[in-house]
Amino acid sequence: MCRLKVAQIAVAVLFAVAMFATQAAAQNPDTLMPEQSVAKAKQILSDLMNARGGAAYREVIEGECHGTRAQFGHNGEVTGYVGFTDSRRYPDKARLEYAAKVTI
């Protein structure tokens, strides 16, 4: 009976040590210094803006999009179409209008 208690205590101690042991981790080579991180973020944003059209993208004031959305039934078949107009005036106005059902 004494051996069983000693074995149980030993297992409990090993379990506790394993739970509270700190992990030694190598430094991540992808981690940048704060100044390098800021410079990389600015470069990524600049590339994004240039890919979207540069100054024309930054200076847009309003936009409008017309289209058609399909409606699907429970069985997955198309049941009809609805026309829509999405209007935006930056920085904070947006309007989405749906037209009557469209037959195509």
N, C-alpha and C positions, 0 to 999 in steps of 0.2 A: 504494500500500500504506500509506503514511503517513496519507493521508486517512481510510482505513478505520479505523485504530487510533484516530485522534483522534475520529472519530464514535462508536466503541464506548466510548471513555473518557467522552465527553460524555453518552452515554445512561446509562452506569453511574452517573455522578455525579448526574444528574437523578433517576434511580431511587432512589439512596441518600437524597438530600435529601427526596424525596417520602415515603419510608418513615419517616424520623425527624423530619419536621416535626410540630410540635405543633398541635393543632386549637384554634381559638378558638371556644368555645361560649357562647351567651348563658345567663344565669341562668334557671333554671326557675321560672316564677311560681307553680307549685304547691307548691314547697318551703316548709315552715313552719319557723319557729324552734323549738328544742327545747321551750320552754315551751308554745308554741301546739300543737305536735304531741302533747304529753302531755295537754293539756286536751281536744283533739279525740278522742284515743283513749278517754279516760275517758267522754266524752259518748256515743261510739258504743257502748261496752260497756253504759252505763246504758240507752240506748235499746233495745239488744238484750235485756237482762234484763227490761225493762218489757214488751216485746212478747211475751216468753215467759210472762209471768204475774207478774212482779215478785217479791215476797217468797215467794209460793207456789212459784215455780220454784227460788229459792235455798235454800229450806228442805226440799226433798224428801229423803226418806230412802230410800225404796224404790219400785220400780215393777215392773209385770208386764205382759207383752204376750202375747196368744194369737193365733195366726194359722194360715194354711195356705200352704204353698209348693208350687208346681207343679214337676214334673219333666218335662224335655223330652228326646225321643230325638234320634238323629242327623239325622233328616229334619225336625226342628222341630215335630213333633206332640207334644201333651201325652201322657205315658205314665202319669202318676199324680200323686197329691197326697200331701203329708206334713204332718201337723199339727206345730206347734212351740209352745213356751212359752219366752219370754225373760224371766228374772227378774234384777233388779239390786237390790243393797243397797249404797248409797253409803257410803263412798267407793271401796271396792276389791273388791267381790264381784259376780260375774256368773255366771249359769248359763243355758245354752241346752239345752233338752231337745227331742228329736224323738219324736213318737208313731209308731205303726204307720201304714202307708199308709191314707189316708182315701179313701173312694169318694164322689164327688159326682156 
